[in-house]
Amino acid sequence: MSAYLVGHITVKDDKLWQEYVAGVQESLSPFESKIIFRGKLAAVLAGKHDHNLIVVIEFNDLTTLNNWFHSEKYQSLIPIRDKAASVVITTYET
């Protein structure tokens, strides 16, 4: 069963954000993941949504996704992420 990480993002510091994104891309390589898309919010058609960017990353399964998230490399990026942006991260299975 595939698993997906969805990040909803509002960037506060562009330079730090680029450092974080580069680190994430490096951290993903051992986990057979695929960035499905990154995008900028076009419109909110119903409800309220506070973030203007999104990323969707596909993993083979939820175990792999969780192993990546809890990996030493990704965990080391969290302080940069938290300074660079306001982020909500959710996971989904298909």
C-alpha positions as CSV (number, residue, x, y, z in Angstrom):
1,M,0.0,0.0,0.0
2,S,1.5,3.4,-1.0
3,A,1.9,6.1,1.6
4,Y,1.9,9.8,1.0
5,L,3.3,12.7,3.0
6,V,1.5,16.0,2.5
7,G,3.1,19.2,3.7
8,H,1.2,22.5,3.9
9,I,3.7,25.3,4.1
10,T,4.0,29.1,4.7
11,V,7.6,30.2,4.3
12,K,8.9,32.8,6.8
13,D,12.6,32.8,5.7
14,D,13.4,32.0,2.1
15,K,17.1,31.3,2.6
16,L,16.5,28.9,5.4
17,W,13.7,27.3,3.5
18,Q,16.0,26.5,0.6
19,E,18.5,25.0,3.0
20,Y,15.8,22.8,4.4
21,V,14.5,21.7,1.0
22,A,18.0,20.8,-0.1
23,G,18.4,18.7,3.1
24,V,15.1,17.0,2.6
25,Q,15.9,16.0,-0.9
26,E,19.2,14.5,0.3
27,S,17.5,12.7,3.2
28,L,14.9,11.1,0.9
29,S,17.4,9.3,-1.4
30,P,17.8,6.1,0.7
31,F,14.0,5.7,1.1
32,E,12.8,5.0,-2.5
33,S,10.5,8.0,-2.3
34,K,9.3,10.3,-5.1
35,I,8.2,13.9,-4.9
36,I,4.9,13.9,-6.7
37,F,4.5,17.6,-6.8
38,R,5.2,21.0,-5.2
39,G,2.8,23.8,-5.8
40,K,1.5,27.2,-4.8
41,L,-2.1,27.6,-3.7
42,A,-4.3,28.9,-6.5
43,A,-7.6,29.1,-4.6
44,V,-9.5,27.9,-1.6
45,L,-12.9,26.7,-2.9
46,A,-14.4,25.7,0.5
47,G,-13.4,26.2,4.1
48,K,-10.3,27.9,5.4
49,H,-6.7,27.1,4.6
50,D,-3.9,29.1,6.0
51,H,-0.9,27.9,4.0
52,N,0.1,28.9,0.4
53,L,2.5,26.0,-0.6
54,I,2.2,22.2,-0.7
55,V,4.4,19.3,-1.2
56,V,3.3,15.7,-1.8
57,I,5.9,12.9,-1.4
58,E,5.1,9.2,-2.2
59,F,6.7,6.3,-0.3
60,N,6.3,2.6,-0.9
61,D,4.5,2.2,2.4
62,L,3.8,3.9,5.7
63,T,6.6,2.1,7.5
64,T,9.1,3.5,5.0
65,L,7.6,7.0,5.3
66,N,7.9,6.8,9.1
67,N,11.4,5.5,8.9
68,W,12.4,8.5,6.8
69,F,10.6,10.9,9.1
70,H,12.3,9.5,12.2
71,S,15.7,9.1,10.5
72,E,18.7,10.9,12.0
73,K,19.1,13.0,8.8
74,Y,15.5,14.3,8.7
75,Q,15.3,14.9,12.4
76,S,18.4,17.1,12.1
77,L,16.5,19.3,9.7
78,I,13.6,20.0,11.9
79,P,15.1,23.0,13.7
80,I,15.8,24.6,10.3
81,R,12.3,23.8,9.1
82,D,10.7,25.3,12.2
83,K,12.7,28.6,11.8
84,A,12.1,28.7,8.0
85,A,8.4,28.0,7.8
86,S,5.1,27.2,9.4
87,V,4.4,23.6,8.3
88,V,1.6,21.1,8.8
89,I,2.6,17.5,7.8
90,T,0.0,14.8,7.3
91,T,0.3,11.2,6.0
92,Y,-2.1,9.2,3.9
93,E,-2.3,5.6,2.7
94,T,-3.9,4.3,-0.5
